[in-house]
């Protein structure tokens, strides 16, 4: 019963492993995600590279920075992928990147803000930054937020079949999708060395783009 999941109203950011397991009791958790990608247009990928080179100079390397500084690197990927989506499909409803998006669920007795939501109509991709680079803790927060949206999703006239989420510190990325019966998650990362753009993040960007294209 959704109403019995959490005993008191808590922030998603303080979600514990115990609470996360109660939320997903009876749901199959697969720690392997279907790694689907769609190549980004060259000008979009070049833009992400340019942003990285500029931020390295003006902000410093992402792994050396606090959460607020790292967000610029993450937002660059999200912004440019959304621009590519809207350019590729101008006839569809425009996708927007919304920061500090409020998510509240009486059914879970939990609430809080997602760092970003890529939103097209009722369809959303939740993205949160892994605080203190702790993807384990970020996982609990992200999956609880996704369950909150699943509960809210039931009230829509046209319920969304699959919900998607990302938790990242820019170097490491947790991808998750939930169709109500099965939760698929996978962590992937990119190697970073000095000030050089990490080419291994290209596939991650293409994965983000693929998810957005299919919202």
N, C-alpha and C positions, 0 to 999 in steps of 0.2 A: 504494500500500500504506500503510494507516494507520500501520504501525510505522516507516515511513521518513520521516515528516513532519518531526520535530524530532530533532536529533542528541543533545541533552542535556535533562534535565528542567528546565523553566523555569517561573517563575510566569506566570500568564496576564497579570498587570499589566505584564509586561516584554515582551510579545509584539511583535515587529517587523513591519514591512510585508512583509519578505522571508519570514518564517515564515508570516504570514497567507496570502500568495499560494501558498505551498507546500501549505498545508492545503487550500485551495480550488482547487487545480489540477484542471481538468476540470469544475468546477462553474460553471454560468452565473450571473453576478452581474448583477442588474438594479437600477439605481439609481432605481427607481420602485416605490413600495409602493401597494397598493390601499388607498385612504383610506376605510375603512369605519368608521362611528361608530354609537353607540347613545346616545340622549339619557339623561342621568343624571336620577334623581328629583330634584325641586327641593330637597328637604331635604338631599340629599347635596351638591349643588352649593353650596347656601348654607353648608354646613359647611366646604367647602374655602375659600370666601370668608372665613368667620369666622376660620379658622386663619391665613389669609394676613394679615388685618388684625391679629391678635394677634401673629404672629411679626414683623411689621414693627416693632411697638412694642418687643417683648422681645428680638429678635435682630438687627434691622436688615435692610435690603434684601438679598435673596439674592445679587445680583451684587457686593455689597460684602463678603461673608462668606467664611470658609474652608470647606473641604469638609464638616467636621462640622456646621457651622451650616446649610449649604445642604440637608443631608440631611433636616432637619425639614420643609422645604417639599415635597420629593419624597415623603417618607413620608406626608405628609398626603393627597396624591392617591391613593397606593396603598392606604392604610388605608381611606379612605372608599369607594373603588371596590370593594374586597373586601367591605366591609360591605354595600354595595348588591347585590353578586352573591349573597351568602349570604341576604339578605332576599328577593331575587327568586326564588331557587330553593332553598327550605329542605329540599326532599326529596333534593337532590343531596348528595354528600359535601362537607362544609364546606371552604371554601378558607381557607388560612392564609397570613399574610405572615411569612416566615422571614428573619431578618437574618443576614448573614455566613455564607451557606450554602456549605458546602464542595463543590467540584467537582474531582475528580481523575480523570485518564484516562491509564492506562499506554500506551494506543495512541498518544496524542499526546505522551507524555512531558512533560505539563504539568499544573499544578494551581493551585489558589487558591480564594478565596472570592468568591462573588457578593455584592454589597452587600445585595440582597434577592432572594428567590424567592417569587412567588405560586404556591402549590402546592395542587393538589387531586388526591389520590391520586398517581399517577405523572406527572400532567400539570403542567407548570411554565412559568411566564413568568419569564425571567431579567431582572433590572433592575440596572444598574450606574451609579454616578455617574461622570461624565466628570471625571477628576482634572485639576485646574488648568484646567477648562473646555475641555479639548482633546478634542473629539469624534473627531478623526482617530485619535488614540492609543486612545481608548476604543472605537472601532470594532473595532480589531484584537483588543482584549481580549474584547469581547462576542462577536464571531463565532467566536473560538477556543473560548470557553466553550460556545457553541451546538453547535459541531462535536463537542466532548467529550461533550455530552449525546446527540448523534445516535449516536455510537459506542456509548454505554451503552444507548441506546434499543433497539438491535438485539437486546439480550439479554432484553427484556421478552416475556412471553407474548402481550401485545397491544400491539405497537409503535405509537407515536404518529406519525401521518402528518406533521404539521407542527409545528416548534418555533418559538417566538417569543422575541424579546429586545428590550430597550430600553436605550439609553444616553442619559443626560441630565445637564445641569447646571441643570435646572429651566427655564431660558430656552429652550434648544434641546434637541430630542428626536430621537434616531435610533431609528427603528422597523425591525425586521428579522424576516423569517420564512424558514424553510428547510424544504423538503420532501424534501431529499436530492439532488435534481437541480438545483434552482434556488434561489438566495438572492436575496430581494428586500429592498432597503434604501431608506430615504428619510429625509431630515432635514427637520424642520419646526420652526418657532420661534414665539415670541410676543413682542410688543412690550411693553417695560416702561418706565413713566414715573413717576418719583417713587414715592409710597406708594400709588398707585391700583392696585386689583386689575386685572391684565391680562386683559381680557375675551377676548382671542384665545387664551387657554389653555383656554377652555371646550371647544373642539373637540378639543384634545389630551386633556383628561380623558375626553371621550366616546369617544375612540379607545382609550384605555387600558381603559376599561370594556368596550368591545366585545370586545377581545381576551380579557379575563378571562371574559366571559360564554361565550365559545366554547372555553374550555379543557376 
